[in-house]
Amino acid sequence: MEKYKLKHINALTLGSMPDRFRTHLINSLSGFKSANLIGTINAQGQTNLAMFSSVIHLGASPALVGFITRPDSVIRHTLENIKQTKQYTINQVSEDFYINAHQTSARYLSDESEFEHTGLTEHYLDGYSAPFVKESGLKYVLTLRQIIPIALNNTQLVIGEVTDILCDEKAIRSDGYIDIETLKTVAVSGLDSYHLSSRLSRLSYAKAGTLPTNISVDGNTIAL
């Protein structure tokens, strides 16, 4: 008996789908994505907070993180603020405030702060103007390094270098691994579905000719 009953959707079918249905479908293809709030401030001191599910790791040395912004056919407050100040924060979303975080995706005016409208709290680190989300247990500040236009769909890849990290100390393990489940970090699938994770295991570094071993959350080898 087949495990899955697969539906074949070709390019012609995709093109004929209602826009909203196709958008939900395509956004679901990449599976679970990280849920992060990006905090910014403009040159006039107006703060902004926006939900992004496109944050990606780009390298550890230097510590580079990227995210994708949608086409700037309309004013994108997050992008404009980053261009002005060259600074922003990324704040992981947890179970405790994911509904507030989702609300930041509503359309607010440039002179309105999502912090005020969603009940989230601004928090600052000495020497930096970009706001953190106080409620987040894992957050970091970045300096803008590069913006790469993607001509295929007029989106942009924004690349920043991590300069400072704020993390609940109980989540940082002895080998440097951050146990995000301890922080009740949520993931996003599609556009609007939020999830908590359940760890299967941590696996040892993969080597040809041998199967990986199971390791504990703290990095110690344990039996499979």
Helices and strands as residue ranges (DSSP letters): H 11-16, H 19-28, E 33-34, E 36-41, E 47-52, E 56-60, E 63-69, H 77-85, E 87-92, G 95-97, H 98-103, H 114-118, E 122-123, E 132-133, E 138-150, E 155-167, G 169-171, E 186-189, E 193-196, E 202-203, E 214-215, E 221-222
